[in-house]
Each structure stands twice: as C-alpha cells, then as structure tokens.
Amino acid sequence: MGQLARFPSGAPWEPVAAYSRVVKAGNFVAVSGTTAIDERGLVVGKGQMYVQARQTLLNIQRALERIGLSMRDVIRTRIFVTDISRFAEAARAHHDFFADCPPASTMVEIKRLVHPDMMIEIEADAYAGPEAAAPAAVPAARRQTSSKSSVRKKPAPRSSKTQRRRKK
C-alpha cells in the first residue's frame, strides 16, 4: 500500500486527542472529522447549518489541497449533524462542492459535538491514485448508474453455500 503520512491542521483538539487531520496510506486518504472552525480556531456560523456545512467543506478542501488533491478525489463523506431536520441545508452545501463528482455519502444525527455551537462534522475519504483529479469523461448526470442504464453489470458472485445448493 505504500508509506503512511500524517498531516496535522493545527486544530486545538488534535494534540489533546492525538489525531491528524489527514492520513495518507498509499493511494487512500482519510480526512478526520472536520468542523466549521476558522483559521483562529473559532466556530463559524453559530446556529446556521448551511454556513457551518460550507465552512466544514472548505476546511476539508484546504486539507486535501495541502497534499495535492481536490474535492474531485473524494470518494466518500460521512456527515454528522446535531439536527437532522436541517438535512436540506447541509445537503445544499454538500451539493455545492460535489455536484459534478458525487461521492458515496451518509448523513446521521448525533446528540452533540465537542463545542456547543457546532452543528456539523464531516469526514472524507479520498483516492490519490493515477486517476486522481482526472477530468470526468462523462457528464455528471450520465455518470450515475440508473435502472435504465445500458451498461451491463456483472452478476454478484455466489456464495459457496448457494453453489452447493445448486449442485444438489
């Protein structure tokens, strides 16, 4: 898989909890849970889900850019919100960054975050392989698989249990 490299961001919680903002392991990159703090360590957008989501994604974007990647390289996001009824606001910010390159994504509600003014935390995984940041060959609207797609899919491999049953 290659070497491991760790990249801190200087967030005040990194030395306390002993974590790095970004860890690169070969072609795979993990961005730690990121929140809406600015360069001074202050929470941005108190009470404003969209503003906090946008700041959080900007922080992820900056972390990736420091190691030569972009948001186009993100393959998965995990979004933790303190109020799922504000899904649309968080989703709108996510859409702003990923409309042309949507990653796999999950959003869940949690009880609270490390600071009482924080409403959202996002983790991201990225791929730094040979195709990283390559321009898309197919427009975003056509890239996603649909039931009407003309692309033939390989059948899922059968478990050994299924294969044994068929032999009987």
C-alpha positions, 0 to 999 in steps of 0.5 A: 500500500505504500508509506503512511503520512500524517498531516496535522491542521493545527486544530486545538483538539488534535494534540489533546486527542492525538489525531491528524487531520489527514492520513495518507496510506498509499493511494487512500486518504482519510480526512478526520472529522472536520468542523466549521472552525476558522483559521483562529480556531473559532466556530463559524456560523453559530446556529446556521447549518448551511454556513457551518456545512460550507465552512466544514467543506472548505476546511476539508478542501484546504486539507486535501489541497495541502497534499495535492488533491481536490474535492474531485478525489473524494470518494466518500463523506460521512456527515454528522449533524446535531439536527437532522431536520436541517438535512436540506441545508447541509445537503445544499452545501454538500451539493455545492462542492460535489455536484459534478463528482458525487461521492458515496455519502451518509448523513446521521444525527448525533446528540452533540459535538465537542463545542456547543455551537457546532452543528456539523462534522464531516469526514472524507475519504479520498483516492490519490491514485493515477486517476486522481483529479482526472477530468470526468469523461462523462457528464455528471448526470450520465455518470450515475448508474440508473435502472435504465442504464445500458451498461451491463453489470456483472452478476454478484458472485455466489456464495459457496453455500448457494453453489452447493445448493445448486449442485444438489 
